[in-house]
Amino acid sequence: MIYEVFKVGRIFFAKLSTGEDLIKSIEELAKKEGVKNGVFFVIGTLKKATFGFYSPKMRPITIEEPLEIISCIGNISEKNGEIKVHAHISISDSKYHCYAGHLLPGSEIDVVGEAVIFELAKQE
């Protein structure tokens, strides 16, 4: 096992608007604020969800209907000078059917999305 020790830095609360791309919005905030390492969670609603299952390559799916975000957790990291966002999402439709997978670009906020981002700073 390889690990590093971090401490919590700044904490951001973001309200995402109708039509915003969930993963791109998190990425844009991280770039704007200089968050190179972090973790986040999101609640809210989607009008379109794009996610996938990786085995051994990504198998994406898109669902277009009102959806409730049951859980969305992820991390922010820097690789080769680029900010990368990696997240998994669980959603429910109006018939209480749940779906889950690796969050991909193309998931659009419906009424509201609320994200809490915890910046992580390397412990010296």
LOMIDREN-960963 format. One record per residue (C-alpha): x, y, z negated; chain; residue in three letters; residue number from 1. Coordinates in pm, 1 decimal, decimal comma. Each point is the difference from the previous one (the first is absolute). Layout:
N
+----------+----------+----------+-------+------+------+
|        X |        Y |        Z | chain | resn | resi |
+----------+----------+----------+-------+------+------+
|        X |        Y |        Z |     A |  ALA |  NUM |
...
+----------+----------+----------+-------+------+------+
END
This chain:
124
+----------+----------+----------+-------+------+------+
|        X |        Y |        Z | chain | resn | resi |
+----------+----------+----------+-------+------+------+
|      0,0 |      0,0 |      0,0 |     A |  MET |    1 |
|    118,2 |    349,6 |     87,4 |     A |  ILE |    2 |
|   -154,7 |    298,6 |   -174,7 |     A |  TYR |    3 |
|     48,5 |    367,8 |    -76,3 |     A |  GLU |    4 |
|   -119,7 |    210,4 |   -290,9 |     A |  VAL |    5 |
|   -217,8 |    304,4 |     69,2 |     A |  PHE |    6 |
|   -182,4 |    256,3 |   -209,9 |     A |  LYS |    7 |
|   -326,7 |    170,4 |     87,9 |     A |  VAL |    8 |
|     49,2 |    343,7 |    151,1 |     A |  GLY |    9 |
|   -282,8 |    214,9 |    132,2 |     A |  ARG |   10 |
|   -356,4 |   -127,5 |     21,8 |     A |  ILE |   11 |
|   -222,3 |    111,9 |    288,0 |     A |  PHE |   12 |
|   -378,8 |    -12,0 |     25,5 |     A |  PHE |   13 |
|   -124,6 |     36,0 |    358,8 |     A |  ALA |   14 |
|   -357,8 |     26,3 |    125,2 |     A |  LYS |   15 |
|    -13,8 |   -126,3 |    357,0 |     A |  LEU |   16 |
|   -258,3 |    140,8 |    236,9 |     A |  SER |   17 |
|   -240,9 |   -163,5 |    243,6 |     A |  THR |   18 |
|    182,3 |   -129,8 |    307,4 |     A |  GLY |   19 |
|    349,5 |     -0,9 |   -151,7 |     A |  GLU |   20 |
|    212,6 |   -307,1 |     66,4 |     A |  ASP |   21 |
|     64,4 |   -154,9 |   -340,1 |     A |  LEU |   22 |
|    353,9 |   -128,5 |     47,1 |     A |  ILE |   23 |
|    116,1 |    296,7 |    210,0 |     A |  LYS |   24 |
|   -131,7 |    245,4 |   -261,0 |     A |  SER |   25 |
|    202,5 |   -169,4 |   -276,0 |     A |  ILE |   26 |
|    306,8 |      2,5 |    225,7 |     A |  GLU |   27 |
|    -44,2 |    369,8 |     88,0 |     A |  GLU |   28 |
|    -34,8 |     99,8 |   -365,9 |     A |  LEU |   29 |
|    312,3 |   -200,1 |    -90,2 |     A |  ALA |   30 |
|    200,7 |    166,4 |    278,4 |     A |  LYS |   31 |
|   -126,8 |    349,0 |    -85,3 |     A |  LYS |   32 |
|     80,4 |    -39,8 |   -370,2 |     A |  GLU |   33 |
|    325,4 |   -191,5 |     46,8 |     A |  GLY |   34 |
|   -123,5 |   -318,5 |   -170,6 |     A |  VAL |   35 |
|    256,8 |   -263,7 |     92,3 |     A |  LYS |   36 |
|   -116,8 |   -268,8 |   -241,6 |     A |  ASN |   37 |
|   -343,0 |    -44,3 |   -151,9 |     A |  GLY |   38 |
|   -307,1 |   -207,1 |    -64,6 |     A |  VAL |   39 |
|   -363,6 |     91,6 |     56,5 |     A |  PHE |   40 |
|   -359,4 |   -108,2 |    -23,4 |     A |  PHE |   41 |
|   -307,1 |    117,2 |    190,1 |     A |  VAL |   42 |
|   -375,9 |    -19,3 |    -51,9 |     A |  ILE |   43 |
|   -279,8 |    132,6 |    220,2 |     A |  GLY |   44 |
|   -180,0 |    -87,5 |    319,8 |     A |  THR |   45 |
|     98,3 |    -75,2 |    358,0 |     A |  LEU |   46 |
|   -195,0 |     22,3 |    323,5 |     A |  LYS |   47 |
|    258,9 |   -215,6 |    176,4 |     A |  LYS |   48 |
|    255,9 |   -239,2 |   -144,2 |     A |  ALA |   49 |
|    298,6 |   -143,0 |    181,5 |     A |  THR |   50 |
|    195,5 |   -265,1 |   -182,6 |     A |  PHE |   51 |
|    172,4 |   -327,1 |     70,6 |     A |  GLY |   52 |
|    123,8 |   -334,2 |   -118,5 |     A |  PHE |   53 |
|    368,2 |    -82,4 |     45,5 |     A |  TYR |   54 |
|     73,8 |   -364,0 |     82,2 |     A |  SER |   55 |
|    260,6 |     -5,7 |    163,3 |     A |  PRO |   56 |
|    -97,2 |    310,4 |    199,2 |     A |  LYS |   57 |
|   -260,1 |    267,1 |    -69,1 |     A |  MET |   58 |
|   -354,8 |    -88,6 |    100,7 |     A |  ARG |   59 |
|   -189,1 |    332,7 |    -14,2 |     A |  PRO |   60 |
|   -375,2 |     51,0 |    -26,5 |     A |  ILE |   61 |
|   -214,9 |    314,7 |      2,9 |     A |  THR |   62 |
|   -339,4 |     31,9 |   -167,4 |     A |  ILE |   63 |
|   -212,1 |    305,8 |     86,5 |     A |  GLU |   64 |
|   -281,6 |     54,9 |   -249,6 |     A |  GLU |   65 |
|    -36,2 |    163,6 |   -342,4 |     A |  PRO |   66 |
|    242,1 |   -173,5 |   -237,2 |     A |  LEU |   67 |
|     86,1 |     36,5 |   -365,9 |     A |  GLU |   68 |
|    367,4 |    -13,6 |   -101,5 |     A |  ILE |   69 |
|      9,5 |   -253,6 |   -282,8 |     A |  ILE |   70 |
|    375,4 |     24,1 |    -42,4 |     A |  SER |   71 |
|    285,9 |    151,8 |    194,2 |     A |  CYS |   72 |
|    350,6 |    -13,0 |   -139,9 |     A |  ILE |   73 |
|    331,8 |     62,9 |    160,9 |     A |  GLY |   74 |
|    347,5 |    137,8 |    -12,0 |     A |  ASN |   75 |
|    203,1 |    271,8 |    164,1 |     A |  ILE |   76 |
|    364,1 |    -55,0 |     87,4 |     A |  SER |   77 |
|    272,7 |    147,2 |    212,4 |     A |  GLU |   78 |
|    170,3 |   -216,4 |    261,2 |     A |  LYS |   79 |
|    263,8 |    136,0 |    236,5 |     A |  ASN |   80 |
|   -107,1 |    355,8 |    -86,6 |     A |  GLY |   81 |
|   -367,9 |    -69,6 |     81,1 |     A |  GLU |   82 |
|   -287,0 |     -1,1 |   -248,8 |     A |  ILE |   83 |
|   -190,7 |   -330,0 |     14,3 |     A |  LYS |   84 |
|   -338,0 |    -74,5 |   -157,2 |     A |  VAL |   85 |
|    -96,3 |   -361,4 |    -69,7 |     A |  HIS |   86 |
|   -344,9 |    -77,1 |   -141,6 |     A |  ALA |   87 |
|   -260,3 |   -268,7 |    -40,5 |     A |  HIS |   88 |
|   -372,7 |     65,5 |    -11,8 |     A |  ILE |   89 |
|   -318,1 |   -173,5 |   -112,7 |     A |  SER |   90 |
|   -330,5 |    131,2 |    136,7 |     A |  ILE |   91 |
|   -367,6 |    -86,3 |    -21,7 |     A |  SER |   92 |
|   -281,0 |     47,7 |    249,8 |     A |  ASP |   93 |
|   -365,3 |     81,6 |    -80,4 |     A |  SER |   94 |
|    -79,6 |   -370,5 |    -42,1 |     A |  LYS |   95 |
|    277,2 |    -35,2 |   -262,7 |     A |  TYR |   96 |
|    223,6 |   -202,3 |    230,4 |     A |  HIS |   97 |
|    363,6 |     65,4 |    -86,0 |     A |  CYS |   98 |
|    296,3 |     15,3 |    234,0 |     A |  TYR |   99 |
|    365,4 |     57,4 |    -77,9 |     A |  ALA |  100 |
|    339,5 |     25,0 |    158,9 |     A |  GLY |  101 |
|    299,0 |    209,5 |     92,5 |     A |  HIS |  102 |
|   -115,1 |    360,9 |     58,6 |     A |  LEU |  103 |
|     75,1 |    126,7 |    351,0 |     A |  LEU |  104 |
|    -34,9 |    340,2 |    167,4 |     A |  PRO |  105 |
|   -352,7 |     63,1 |    123,2 |     A |  GLY |  106 |
|   -188,6 |    -20,8 |   -330,6 |     A |  SER |  107 |
|   -216,7 |    314,0 |    -12,5 |     A |  GLU |  108 |
|   -142,0 |    158,2 |   -312,8 |     A |  ILE |  109 |
|   -379,6 |     25,5 |     -1,5 |     A |  ASP |  110 |
|   -142,9 |    217,6 |   -279,3 |     A |  VAL |  111 |
|    297,2 |     18,7 |   -237,2 |     A |  VAL |  112 |
|    336,0 |   -150,5 |    -76,8 |     A |  GLY |  113 |
|    193,4 |     62,8 |   -319,8 |     A |  GLU |  114 |
|    366,1 |    -92,9 |    -26,7 |     A |  ALA |  115 |
|    228,0 |     10,0 |   -300,8 |     A |  VAL |  116 |
|    369,3 |    -12,8 |     86,0 |     A |  ILE |  117 |
|    273,1 |    -57,5 |   -256,6 |     A |  PHE |  118 |
|    339,7 |    117,6 |    115,9 |     A |  GLU |  119 |
|    283,5 |   -223,2 |   -120,2 |     A |  LEU |  120 |
|    347,3 |    141,6 |    -66,8 |     A |  ALA |  121 |
|    304,5 |   -222,8 |    -44,5 |     A |  LYS |  122 |
|    101,4 |    -18,2 |   -363,8 |     A |  GLN |  123 |
|    352,3 |    131,5 |    -49,3 |     A |  GLU |  124 |
+----------+----------+----------+-------+------+------+
END
